[in-house]
Amino acid sequence: MIKLLHTADWQIGKLFGQFEPDEATLLAEARFTTVAHLAKFASAEGVDLILVAGDVFDAQGVADKTIHRLFNAMAGFAGPWVMIPGNHDAGLAESVWTRAERIGAIPANVTVCLKAEPLILARPAVALLPAPLTQRITYTDLTEWFAGADTPAGLPRIGLAHGSVQGILAEGIDSSNPIAAGRAEQGRLDYLALGDWHGTKQVDARCWYAGTPETDRFRANESGQALLVELDGPGALPRVTPITTGQFRWHDQSVALHVSSDVDQLVERIAAFGPADVVQLSLSGHTDLAGHRCLADAIGKARGRARSLLADLSALRLEPTDDDIAALHADGYLGDVIAELQAGQDGPDADVARDALALLAGILDEQRASAGAAR
Ligand SMILES: [Mn+2]
């Protein structure tokens, strides 16, 4: 039996610009430690070969230091690694791969396949058929040559490719870097290891997307995994087991607030986020000033607990209640201003109106606190 570990889409060097710099640094750093965990897991599990199906690097221009650090992170598995370039790290004439070679970063147990030709390994005894991308976008199916490729009899045939299996992924992403559905069978493969789709996905009995081992975006279902693939021999169906590898869980939550119990529920939900959570919160609907203060307080505290929390309150309408206004002693002129601001949330300066109301909510909060009437 041969044991493979199939992974892809490491996106090493990704910058995470939507987060604050300290958080972005930690998310980028986590990708190295996840690779180190993969290596350690493979050693402990007695894996024979690790396959990396493209997008090892997020960009061609990553620093030399980053290249060295990646290959250092892989040191925990001394067996063979075979990788191919993807669209982010395509095997151009001059690429991150030629640079890695030139600076002497690639260890002897790592093979980078830059050409579409069979790679025959002795240990484990397998024939690998790689389909490396040599440009970022191609409209021809680079796995087409698999079927016509002769490999030594008795060796399992394993394909490695990066792109979109036609007809099974979300609409609109079928057009570039196409891979024909049914390629594993048509190419006489025992297993086809794919990259590019960041969630784990089974294509058919012999073909899977591993997904990225560390989630890197909010819309990536079933990510944060690698695949343990067991092959009994040529012709046998592979046994594929997803392994959890991700350190962080990414949550994209859109919440519409209508009644005060909605605020209470959301505050509870926010309070449950911890160090493994990366959160993007988009709020809509409406709340009174007191509710807004509760939310702002919950978000502020959660920012100190979660790995990262992004909150967008720009679609949340603030509607001061009579109680709010009474507590602000907002009679006369101030009362008129509040009414104006409330109506202003429908106008062209909605952001300003909302911010002003939120400020008033802060004052309200202070007044309540000094009166000793905690909500
Ligand atoms: Mn890709």
Boltz pocket constraint, residues with backbone or C-beta under 6 A from the ligand:
constraints:
  - pocket:
      binder: B
      contacts: [[A, 55], [A, 86], [A, 87], [A, 88], [A, 162], [A, 195], [A, 196], [A, 197]]
      max_distance: 6.0
